[in-house]
Amino acid sequence: VGLQLLLVGHIAISGPLWAESLFFQSLELIGIALGGWAILAMKIANVSILPDVRSGATLTLRGPYRIIRHPMYTALLVVTLAVVLDDFSLARFSAWCLLLFTLTLKLTYEEKLLAEHFEEYASYRSRTWRIIPFVY
């Protein structure tokens, strides 16, 4: 989580936070909308930056979670990719690639915990995508 925050922070301070081109602005808005939808579907009280499953947690299967198991990770990656590509530098792109790698490790660990905690998680995994629908 610390590395994730460091990488997002690097992207945030090393260039503009709002893309200049209309295409990348649209991509940013899509990412922001997906993140907001995911938070609403999960309910803000259940949102945590840590991958650990809270006691009394329930498995969210509505909203974007019907299709993507980790829509907040998807949203973060889409928003940061839009600003990185709009104001490209090798350092920013490298930070984004490391963020992708870090989030992939984090979600792998998180999915292990979710599978241990929720009996229905195996079935849920079989019918949804991790981050990108129809790809991964």
Secondary structure by P-SEA (a helix, b strand, c coil): caaaaaaaaaaaaacccccccaaaaaaaaaaaaaaaaaaaaaccccccccccccccbbbbccccccccccaaaaaaaaaaaaaaaacccaaaaaaaaaaaaaaaaaaaaaaaaaaacccaaaaaaacccccccccc
